[in-house]
Amino acid sequence: MPRAELARAAARLAEGAPDAFRVAALHHPLTGAPWRSRKRPLTRRATVLAQLQAAGTELIVAGHIHQVSACAGPEFELGREGVVLTTAPGLGRPRPRRSHEACGALLYTIETQTLDVATYLWRQPTFALTGVRQFARSDSTLAEVRAGDSAPRATATENVSEPATTVPDD
Ligand SMILES: [Fe+2]
């Protein structure tokens, strides 16, 4: 992602209301299946993630690899609370002579304290629910939210700083 484009996106995200739910949509994923050798993740992913998160982004959605994933930030990097990353299946996939692709869509349900991500896969003649993941919309854990013991969501300007460890961009 070009630096100017990332800076413009972060500025737009930061302009929103403090309690707005901020979503960034990218073509290339930040997580997913690295074994698809010709389907690379986003370049400069650590930088992009840090800047989008610092701008208050709670959800980053992507596609490209046409396989579903949904994870909270700390599930792939310690200290990444407050953001969820998803990769959607392909709609109209798999294509002829292509393997490792799924056909379907993700449905997001945003509540005050939680974010649900539901997977609907195409099962002719309709879509079928195949899975749901629920995430906390705060720096709290989902267990704390469910127990009614969650901290209020941080605002965009006080949200998240750079990770404690530096990981080279890939
Ligand atoms: Fe693509």
Boltz pocket constraint, residues with backbone or C-beta under 6 A from the ligand:
constraints:
  - pocket:
      binder: B
      contacts: [[A, 27], [A, 63], [A, 64], [A, 65]]
      max_distance: 6.0
